[in-house]
Structure formats: C-alpha cells, structure tokens
Amino acid sequence: MTERAPLSRKLSAIAESATLKVDAKAKALQAAGRPVISYAAGEPDFATPQFIVDAAAAALTNPANFRYTPAVGLPALREAIAEKTARDSGLAVDPSQIVVTNGGKQAVYQAFQAVVNPGDEVLLPAPYWTTYPEAIALADGVAVEVFAGADQDYKVTVDQLEAARTDRTTALVFVSPSNPTGSVYSPEETRAIGEWAVRHGIWIVSDEIYQNLVYPSTGSGQAGARAASIVEAVPEAADQTILVNGVAKTYAMTGWRVGWMVGPKDAITLAANLQSHLSSNVNNVAQRAALAALTGPQDEAERMREAFDRRRRLIVAELAKIEGVTVPNPLGAFYVYPDVSGLLGREWRGKTVRTSLELADLILDEAEVAVVPGEAFGPSGYLRLSYALGDEQLREGVHRLQTLFA
C-alpha cells in the first residue's frame, strides 16, 4: 500500500499557545482536586456586564440574526467601532475600513496575511504575545525579534529597530499596552517609532486590545491615564497601519469572540476577501452584544479597570519582597512581568533551576501556583503573571511564592 502523503509542513511547525497550555494544565489539576492558583490566563475574572448579556438575549428573538450577514460585520457595529476608533485612537475612519473578526486573534492573523509576502521580515519587539510569531510564520514571513529587558521597561527604541531593519523589512508589530509585560509607551516614544516607520515605508500592525486598561504611574483609582495610539501620535502613519482591537478584555467578553481590524481600504479589502472564504460573518448574537458594549454605559468597565489597578499595585508590591526578583511597574493591561534571573542557577527545595521554564515547573509542583515562563514570550529569565483573578487568590498565590523563595 502506498504511504500516506505527509501533513502540512507549515502547520506542523506551529506551536500550541503556551499560555493556553499552562492554563489548561492548571485547570486539569484543579479538576483533580489540587488547590492550584493560576496566574496563566489572560482573561478577566468578572462576569460580562448584564446589559450586554441582555442585548444578546434580545438578539435571540430576532430571526434576522439567524441568517448570514455581511462577512465584514453588521453595519451598526462597524459604525460603533468607527466611533470608538475616533474617540480612543484619534483616527477618523469610514466603516468600510473595518472588518469584524472572530476575536482579536483572527484580526492579527488576517493583518499579517494582508501585508506580508513570503520571505518578508517583520520586526517583533520582545517580550511578545505568543501568537504573533506563529501568525507571521503562517503568512510565510520571518519574525525578527528585537528584545528590550526590564532595564528598558520592556520597551524597544528606534535605534534598536533601525539596527534590526534590512531591505526585507516590511512590517513592525507595535503593542501598547503590552501583553505580556503591561508596559505602555509614552506619547513621545510612540511618536518616534511611528515617524521612523513612516520614514522607511514600513507597515505597522498595532494591537490596541488593552488600550482602555491603563493606570496612573502614581496614586490610584483616578481615571485619565491613556495609551497614545500610534496613528494619533503620527497621523501620517494611518495609511500604513492596521489597528487590531476587540471587546474581550475591557468588557470581560473573552468567550464572545468579537474583535476587529481597522486600516487603509486596500489592505482591509484583502482581509475582507480572505474572511469571506475563511469564516464569513462573526456570530450575529455576539456582534449585537459587542454593539451594546461599545454604545452602552461604561460604568462597569471602569469599575473593572479600578479593580485591576488595585490588584496591580498589590502584586507588584508583594513580588518585590522576594529577593532576586525585579518587578517593573506595569501601567497597562493586567499582567506583571518580573525578571527572575536572580532566582536562577540556585537550588530550591532540592532542585537546581537554570531557566524560567524549569522555575515555572518548580513553582507549580512545590507551591501549586501556575505562571507562564519567559520562554513563551522570548528569552528565558522572566515570568508572566496575570492579575485578572480574585483578590484573595491573588494574595494567597503571591504568599506561596514568598514562602517558596524565602
């Protein structure tokens, strides 16, 4: 019998999401009865606000939502996204420049498919979200990592980007606030990077999924802190920028799977054509819920942001008490990314750990705390902890770490 043809080489090279893998392991241990506290998942622990759920329930009574709708998204939702983009990103766009996607991940995937050709290089500031390099590879591009450590607050500079640029550089990933570090570029830093990209004709894929989760550098509770969008800092960059966003993080809607991409019409047309074959329209009921989220009261979203701010200050202060751990103060998202190189090369509970991957395994085995190692996001020597979990669990988990490394 003839041997079966091989599987796809491209997909065989794609790794499972490291964050989802760690979270799944933690949940399996919890289901087995172990008191594991997980800092792995990047999702709010809050329920979706009730008025959004009510909008979805009402949508279920309208048979129009049971049918195919435009692949690019419901017109009313695209209008609302255009208004949000003008309000929060400082960019006036026509709804025709928007494609509604199945979560932010599909928007990221389609963005690279639209602007990357085989062999093109994409500058990828590290630490980075685990999906970016895989999405670049699926577009036959080459991810070029540009690393910035804790001493730079995990933010790359124009000089670093210029040193990594070649004649094959076609795009740059820009993320502020950042997953996994929580770092937020200042308006001046954002402007410098945007101007550099414009000067060299480089596409920018800017992930703004956390743009409404920003915190003051001093004090607590007050609103007003803001992440500058690269298209607001450098308006001329709009013609070569794709913005990626969604309702998942701000409104505790990770499972609803509604994201979007905004960009120049020629690039958006390519993405729309791809989506028409890939998935067609996003679930209409979820789209109606997203419409309610964007156009309804923002009080509950603000209360969630205030809770994240409180937890942020708590986890930073407590982690900083562990000798050998350096903790930059994150100003956005809901992650803290400590440098744990001071814990490596040492013996803990009879085990010598040399990498953050080994350290994360030790922490899970000995303290029953799940964290994601730096290897998932770039170089070893770091851990990502999400503080989007209940206050008591957050306190208990950090206390276990303090005890383990005492």
Helices and strands as residue ranges (DSSP letters): H 9-12, H 18-31, E 37-38, H 50-59, G 63-66, H 75-89, G 95-97, E 98-101, H 103-115, E 121-126, H 131-138, E 142-147, G 150-152, H 158-164, E 169-175, H 187-199, E 203-207, H 230-233, G 235-240, E 241-246, G 254-256, E 259-262, H 265-278, H 284-295, H 299-319, E 335-336, G 341-343, E 346-348, E 351-353, H 356-367, E 369-370, E 372-373, G 374-376, E 383-386, H 391-404
